[in-house]
Amino acid sequence: MHILLPPSEGKTAPVSGPALDLDALSFPQFGAARRRVLEALIEASSRSDARDLLRVGARIMSEVRAQSSDLLSRPCAPARELYTGVLYDAAKLHAGDDVLIFSGLFGVTTGEDLIPDYRLPIGATLPGLGSVKSFWRREFARWWPAGDVTAGVTVDMRSQAYAVTVPQGPWWDVSITDSHGRVISHMAKHYRGLLTRALLDAESCVEARSHGESQPHDGPRSHGESQPHDGPRALARSYGDSHGDSADQSARGVASTYWSVGDVAGERRLVSDVAKIARSLGRVDVVEDGLCHHLTLTPFGR
């Protein structure tokens, strides 16, 4: 499974760590493109019209000015730790979580790639490059991560601004609405983060079982059902904490269904059915459009 994420404006600047090494980042075929964006960003950050070029507010202009001189020497941390916005706070990414993060500066990275604190919205315009979004859209033309695209699904959690690629193979996009069908904007990030965590937990449990790892249990088995790994139980508890008893019961229902399948192939099919897992968070509607499944989630209590 590929889970596609946007970056976040909110970041926690590393206090220590190595300097940026572009050659060490995943997807080295984008090394030259990253270098062009990096150099253009440093130039733009020092210009008198930097605020207009980068489309940033006055309150962060001091950060913009600073990156014109020290971006290359700033300490780096894994991307999953650097980004600390609403989505990332809910997703609680762990080491090894299989996500792809799309950003204006680096194009695409994994959660483990070491990157510095920076300011570059995807809507910026850079000298010599033009629109950052258009630049990456051209770079990503005909690109997709290596591997069998039919072997899994892609779940696109990106905002529209960062949707610079169209996934190959079966994929899902996710919209969050309230009970009146109105699109939720800010809190949508929170629910996309929760769904990201749920999908990753479900997938990690399947991987554990496929490798023959025993599953711990916290009570007597009933009706011969296998006991789930900590992931689904943890997500059921976390949803209960965040969204009340109805969310807790729904999440446990998903986990029960998921783990009663009893064979890895069946469990993989359940993981691929994103809607089954999304129902632990609220009401789900799905519209199929060829290889794309448009999923609309109305969270409990909204």
C-alpha positions in Angstrom: 0.0 0.0 0.0 1.2 3.5 -0.8 -0.1 6.3 1.4 0.5 9.8 -0.1 0.8 12.7 2.3 1.3 16.4 1.9 3.9 18.2 4.0 2.8 20.5 6.8 3.3 24.2 7.4 3.9 23.4 11.1 7.4 22.0 11.7 9.6 21.3 14.6 13.1 22.5 13.7 15.8 19.9 14.7 18.2 21.2 17.2 20.9 18.7 16.1 21.6 16.4 13.3 23.5 16.2 10.0 23.3 18.8 7.3 21.2 18.2 4.2 22.6 15.6 1.9 20.5 15.6 -1.3 22.3 12.6 -2.7 21.2 10.5 0.3 17.4 11.2 -0.2 15.1 8.5 -1.6 14.3 8.7 -5.3 17.7 10.0 -6.4 16.4 10.5 -10.0 15.0 13.8 -8.6 18.4 14.9 -7.3 19.0 17.5 -10.0 15.5 18.9 -9.7 15.8 19.2 -6.0 19.0 21.0 -6.3 17.4 23.5 -8.8 14.6 24.2 -6.4 16.9 24.5 -3.4 19.2 27.0 -5.2 16.2 29.0 -6.4 14.6 29.1 -2.9 17.9 30.4 -1.4 18.0 33.1 -4.0 14.3 34.0 -3.6 14.6 34.2 0.2 17.1 37.0 0.0 15.2 39.1 -2.5 13.1 42.2 -1.6 10.1 40.6 -3.2 10.5 37.3 -1.3 7.2 37.6 0.5 5.3 37.8 -2.8 7.4 35.1 -4.5 7.0 32.6 -1.6 3.4 33.7 -0.8 4.1 33.8 3.0 2.9 36.0 5.8 4.8 38.8 7.4 5.1 36.9 10.7 7.5 34.3 9.2 9.6 36.6 7.0 12.4 36.4 9.6 12.5 32.6 8.9 12.5 33.2 5.2 15.4 35.6 5.4 17.4 33.2 7.6 17.1 30.3 5.2 18.7 32.4 2.5 22.0 32.0 4.3 21.8 28.9 6.5 19.5 26.4 4.8 22.3 24.2 3.6 23.9 24.0 7.1 20.7 23.5 9.1 20.4 20.2 11.1 18.2 17.6 9.6 15.7 15.0 11.0 13.4 12.4 9.5 10.6 14.0 7.6 8.1 12.2 9.8 9.5 14.0 12.8 10.0 17.4 11.2 6.4 17.8 10.1 4.2 18.4 13.1 1.0 19.9 11.6 -2.6 18.7 12.4 -2.4 15.6 10.0 0.9 14.5 11.4 -0.2 15.0 15.0 -3.1 12.6 14.4 -1.1 10.1 12.2 1.7 9.6 14.8 4.1 8.3 12.2 6.5 5.6 13.4 9.9 4.6 12.1 9.3 2.4 9.0 5.8 3.6 8.3 5.4 3.3 4.5 4.3 6.8 3.4 5.3 9.1 0.6 5.4 12.8 1.4 5.1 15.3 -1.4 6.5 18.8 -0.9 7.5 21.9 -2.8 11.2 21.7 -1.9 12.0 18.0 -2.2 9.3 16.7 -4.6 8.7 13.4 -2.9 10.5 11.7 0.1 9.8 8.9 2.6 9.2 9.5 6.2 12.7 8.5 7.0 14.5 10.9 4.7 16.6 13.5 6.6 15.5 17.1 5.8 15.9 20.5 7.5 13.3 23.0 8.6 12.3 25.2 5.6 9.6 27.5 4.2 8.4 26.8 0.7 4.6 26.6 -0.1 3.7 24.6 -3.2 2.0 27.8 -4.5 5.3 29.8 -4.6 7.0 31.1 -7.7 10.8 30.8 -7.9 13.3 32.7 -10.0 14.3 30.6 -13.0 11.7 27.9 -12.3 8.3 29.7 -12.2 5.5 27.9 -10.5 6.8 25.3 -8.0 3.6 23.2 -8.5 4.0 23.2 -12.3 7.7 22.4 -12.0 7.1 19.3 -10.0 4.1 18.3 -12.1 6.5 18.2 -15.1 9.2 16.3 -13.2 6.7 13.7 -12.1 5.3 13.1 -15.5 5.2 9.3 -16.2 6.8 8.6 -12.8 5.6 6.2 -10.1 7.4 4.3 -7.4 8.9 1.1 -8.7 7.0 -2.1 -8.0 3.9 -3.9 -9.1 1.1 -1.3 -9.0 -1.5 -4.1 -9.1 -0.2 -5.7 -5.9 -1.7 -3.0 -3.6 -3.6 0.2 -3.5 -2.7 3.8 -3.1 -4.5 6.1 -0.7 -4.2 9.8 -1.5 -4.3 11.9 1.6 -2.8 15.0 -0.1 -4.6 18.3 -0.4 -5.5 19.4 -3.9 -2.5 21.7 -4.0 0.0 18.9 -3.6 -1.8 16.4 -6.0 1.0 16.8 -8.6 0.8 13.2 -9.6 -2.0 10.8 -10.6 -1.6 7.4 -8.9 -1.2 4.3 -11.0 -3.2 1.2 -10.3 -6.2 1.1 -8.0 -6.3 4.1 -5.7 -8.5 6.0 -3.3 -8.9 9.7 -2.7 -10.5 11.0 0.5 -12.9 13.8 1.2 -14.1 14.8 4.7 -17.6 16.3 5.1 -20.0 17.3 7.9 -23.5 15.8 8.3 -24.8 18.4 5.9 -22.4 17.3 3.1 -20.2 20.4 3.5 -16.5 19.9 3.0 -14.5 20.3 6.2 -11.3 22.1 5.6 -9.0 22.4 8.7 -10.3 19.4 10.6 -10.1 17.3 7.5 -6.4 17.1 8.2 -7.1 15.6 11.6 -9.3 12.8 10.2 -6.9 12.1 7.3 -4.2 11.7 9.9 -6.4 9.3 11.9 -7.2 7.3 8.8 -3.5 7.2 7.9 -2.7 5.7 11.3 -5.5 3.1 11.0 -4.4 2.0 7.6 -0.7 1.7 8.6 -1.6 -0.3 11.7 -3.8 -2.7 9.8 -1.1 -3.2 7.2 1.6 -3.8 9.8 -0.5 -6.5 11.4 -0.9 -8.3 8.1 2.8 -8.1 7.5 3.5 -9.6 11.0 1.1 -12.5 10.3 2.5 -13.1 6.9 5.9 -13.6 8.5 4.5 -16.0 11.0 4.8 -13.7 14.0 2.6 -14.6 16.9 -0.1 -12.2 17.9 -0.3 -11.2 21.6 -3.7 -11.3 23.2 -5.1 -9.7 26.3 -7.9 -12.1 27.2 -9.5 -15.5 26.5 -10.2 -16.2 22.9 -13.8 -16.5 21.9 -15.4 -18.5 19.1 -11.9 -19.6 17.9 -11.0 -16.1 16.7 -7.4 -15.0 16.4 -6.3 -12.3 18.8 -5.3 -9.1 17.1 -1.8 -7.5 17.2 -1.6 -4.3 19.2 -2.2 -2.2 16.1 -6.0 -2.7 15.6 -6.6 -2.8 19.4 -4.6 0.4 19.8 -6.5 2.2 17.0 -9.8 1.1 18.5 -8.7 2.5 21.8 -7.4 5.8 20.3 -10.6 6.3 18.3 -12.6 5.7 21.4 -10.6 8.3 23.3 -11.0 10.8 20.5 -14.5 10.2 19.3 -16.6 8.5 21.9 -18.1 5.1 22.4 -19.6 4.8 18.9 -16.2 5.2 17.3 -14.7 2.7 19.8 -17.3 0.1 19.0 -17.0 0.7 15.3 -13.2 0.4 15.3 -13.4 -2.8 17.4 -15.9 -4.2 14.9 -13.5 -3.5 12.0 -10.7 -5.2 14.0 -12.9 -8.2 14.8 -13.9 -8.6 11.2 -10.3 -8.1 10.0 -8.8 -10.7 12.3 -11.5 -13.3 12.0 -10.6 -13.8 8.3 -7.9 -16.2 9.3 -5.8 -16.1 6.2 -3.2 -13.6 5.1 -4.7 -13.2 1.5 -8.1 -12.4 2.9 -6.6 -10.0 5.4 -4.7 -8.2 2.6 -8.0 -7.8 0.8 -9.5 -6.2 3.8 -6.6 -3.8 4.2 -7.0 -2.9 0.5 -10.7 -2.1 1.2 -10.0 1.3 2.7 -13.7 1.9 3.3 -13.9 -0.9 5.8 -11.2 0.7 7.9 -12.5 4.2 7.4 -15.9 3.2 8.9 -14.2 3.1 12.3 -14.2 6.9 12.1 -17.7 7.6 10.7 -20.1 7.2 7.9 -18.5 6.3 4.6 -19.7 6.7 1.0 -17.8 5.4 -2.0 -18.1 6.3 -5.6 -16.1 4.2 -8.1 -14.7 5.8 -11.2 -12.5 3.3 -13.0 -9.5 2.6 -10.9 -10.3 5.4 -8.5 -12.5 5.1 -5.5 -13.8 8.5 -4.2 -14.3 8.0 -0.5 -16.3 10.6 1.5 -16.0 10.3 5.3 -18.5 12.0 7.6 -16.8 11.7 11.1 -18.8 10.7 14.1 -20.3 13.7 15.8 -19.7 16.1 13.0 
